[in-house]
Amino acid sequence: MGSTRYDMDARFDRAKKAGYASKSASEIFTQNAKRKAHESMNPHGISFRESRDSAVHPNSVPIILGLDVTGSMGHIPYDLIQEGLPKLMGGIIQGGVLDPALLFLGIGDHECDGYPLQVGQFESGDEELDIWLTRTYIESGGGGNAGESYLLAWYFAAFHTRTDAFEKRNQKGLLFTVGDEPCLKTLPASAIRELMGTGQQTFRHTELLAEAQKKYEVFHISVLHSGQAVNADKGWKDLLGQNCLSIEDYKDVPKVIKEVVCNRFKDSFTRTTESNLGLDNIQMY
């Protein structure tokens, strides 16, 4: 995966034809009407999702974005498909990180939801990323159990991803979760078996965080749009320190991720600059 480029002009034309700016979320995210996850995003039986180098992307930078798709956060994927994703990818490339490979995860609540984990592929191309994003089922679930399953992103990253960045260059990827709730504290072996098809061990959230941190720098973007979210933010800061990134406007998600990625990687590669690739005239829309 990740052997195609992000083409801003092609993306603009395709988005216009697809009507992303005018269609409702239910018209774009068609799994919502079917009330189930897309078969290709079902994690059951997945061994690994891989971010590999290619001739087009010789220095792949793996980025995992775990999107909370419960009731209070389901509008963020809609914003990403309308305008946020081009800003994110265009900003990363224009900032000097030329080989980003982005993997979407849909995150719910493993104690309450039917589909608490949905898994895309690591992709770099504009069309492929749009496909995986729009396949996501915005379940709009969650429950009154004081948390969501952000720890599933850590579990999947730790045990079900492989990257050339880490294996060849000993370079950690970046993992972001986005949400407004605390993290659930326990992932039972029974829940893992139901989701993945195998699983013999129950994990605490801190154990999974430590496992994910072996291969990824882990961040949480805390969206402070309610008093409850502000309270949850305090717990995230205790857990992640400065890697808890707090925002009040959910539309800032692409900007925050772009800044972290560029700050971490812009000086890591000396290959072609963005002006050589004709990206200096990127316009966000």
Summary of the structure (lengths in Angstrom):
residues: 285
radius of gyration: 17.7
end to end distance: 26.4
largest distance: 51.9
contacts: 990
relative contact order: 0.18
helix: 41%
strand: 18%
